[in-house]
């Protein structure tokens, strides 16, 4: 962990605890060494650092290249383990970088949904994370964030100080057979989507402790919305 990363990691943790009563449920489940895909739901711009501060090691993130155009932030991002991605989200060079980093023993945060949820509910995951899982064989740590949508929702410029909780799930370790596209007739796209769906199901099963203030009514048990 570089000095710059450590500084922002510490600042993010202090800010989260001070303004959002931030807490992590089951931190002991977090894999702190070796290849890891951290798969989380996505509700807010706050989500990447919120997931990152759940781990004691330096974690890599994806962010849109357009953020490089923002003064100061654009210079900071490359120094805090951020991998820049084209706006359309279909940046194969970025995916190749993610695969290389994971294979090298690093942890990378991925949001299977691809973009922030407009209403805080889980959306269906995209095939991209399935590709990374299939190519690396790395364990997947499902993580679910509660409260970040209420704190800073998509489309809003207002930040609200409210409780945020992150629940860490048990790691998913796919077998060779489960990673083989032959299970879906050799259709790689369908296979990657299937792996993504399994990850989203694992995220959907994660719930905050009973009575947790960060869990909005009706959302704690909400599974991902499928495509019609």
Residue pairs with C-beta under 8 A, 6 or more apart in sequence:
1 9
1 57
1 58
2 58
2 79
4 76
4 79
4 80
5 58
5 79
5 80
5 81
8 49
8 76
8 80
9 52
9 53
9 58
12 49
12 50
12 52
12 53
13 22
13 53
16 22
16 49
16 50
16 53
16 164
17 23
19 161
20 147
20 151
20 161
20 162
20 163
20 164
21 163
21 164
21 213
21 214
22 50
22 53
22 163
22 164
22 165
22 166
23 165
23 166
24 54
24 165
24 166
24 167
24 168
25 165
25 166
25 167
25 168
25 208
25 209
26 167
26 168
26 169
27 54
27 168
29 141
29 168
29 169
29 170
29 171
30 54
30 55
30 56
30 141
30 168
31 107
31 139
31 141
31 171
32 55
32 56
32 57
33 57
33 105
34 105
35 102
35 103
35 104
35 105
35 106
35 107
35 136
35 138
35 139
36 102
36 106
36 107
36 108
36 138
36 139
36 140
36 141
36 171
37 102
37 107
37 108
37 110
37 129
37 132
37 133
37 136
37 138
37 139
37 140
37 141
38 51
38 55
38 59
38 107
38 108
38 109
38 110
38 141
38 143
39 110
39 111
39 112
39 129
39 140
39 141
39 142
39 143
39 199
39 202
39 203
40 47
40 51
40 109
40 110
40 111
40 142
40 143
40 144
40 145
40 203
41 47
41 111
41 113
41 117
41 122
41 143
41 144
41 145
41 203
42 111
42 113
42 114
42 115
42 116
42 117
43 116
43 117
43 120
43 145
43 148
43 149
43 153
43 154
44 116
44 145
44 148
44 149
44 151
44 152
44 153
44 154
45 116
45 152
46 148
46 151
46 152
46 164
47 111
47 116
47 145
47 148
48 61
48 63
48 109
50 145
50 148
50 164
50 166
51 59
51 109
51 143
51 145
51 166
52 59
52 61
52 109
54 143
54 166
54 168
55 107
57 107
58 81
58 106
59 81
59 106
59 107
59 108
59 109
60 81
60 82
60 83
60 98
60 101
60 106
60 107
60 108
60 109
61 80
61 81
61 82
61 83
61 108
61 109
62 82
62 83
62 84
62 85
62 94
62 98
62 108
62 109
62 110
62 111
63 77
63 82
63 83
63 84
63 85
64 84
64 85
64 86
64 87
65 84
65 85
65 86
65 87
66 87
67 73
67 74
67 77
67 84
68 74
68 77
68 84
77 84
78 84
83 94
83 97
83 98
83 101
83 108
84 94
85 91
85 94
86 94
89 114
89 115
89 126
89 128
95 128
95 131
95 132
98 108
98 110
98 132
99 132
99 135
99 136
101 108
102 108
102 132
102 136
102 138
103 136
103 138
108 132
110 128
110 129
110 132
112 125
112 126
112 128
112 129
112 196
112 199
112 200
112 203
113 122
113 123
113 124
113 125
113 126
113 200
113 224
114 125
114 126
114 128
116 154
117 123
117 149
117 154
118 154
118 155
119 149
120 149
120 150
120 153
120 216
120 219
121 219
121 222
121 225
122 200
122 203
122 204
122 222
122 223
122 224
122 225
123 224
123 225
124 197
124 200
124 224
124 225
124 226
124 227
125 196
125 197
125 199
125 200
125 224
126 193
126 196
127 189
127 192
127 193
127 196
128 192
128 196
129 192
129 195
129 196
129 199
130 191
130 192
130 193
130 194
130 195
130 196
130 199
131 188
131 192
132 138
133 140
133 174
133 179
133 192
133 195
133 199
134 179
134 181
134 188
134 191
134 192
134 195
137 174
137 176
137 179
139 171
139 172
139 173
140 171
140 172
140 174
140 199
140 202
141 168
141 169
141 171
141 172
142 168
142 169
142 170
142 172
142 199
142 202
142 203
142 206
143 166
143 167
143 168
143 169
143 203
143 206
144 166
144 167
144 169
144 203
144 204
144 206
144 207
145 164
145 165
145 166
146 164
146 165
146 166
146 167
146 208
146 212
146 214
146 215
146 216
146 219
146 220
147 162
147 163
147 164
147 165
147 213
147 214
147 215
147 216
148 164
149 216
150 160
150 162
150 214
150 216
151 159
151 160
151 161
151 162
151 164
152 158
152 159
152 160
162 213
162 214
163 212
163 213
163 214
164 214
165 208
165 212
165 214
165 215
167 206
167 207
167 208
169 202
169 203
169 205
169 206
172 198
172 199
172 202
174 195
177 183
178 195
179 195
181 187
181 188
181 191
183 191
183 194
184 190
184 191
184 194
197 224
200 223
200 224
201 223
201 224
203 224
204 221
204 222
204 223
204 224
207 215
207 220
207 221
208 214
208 215
208 220
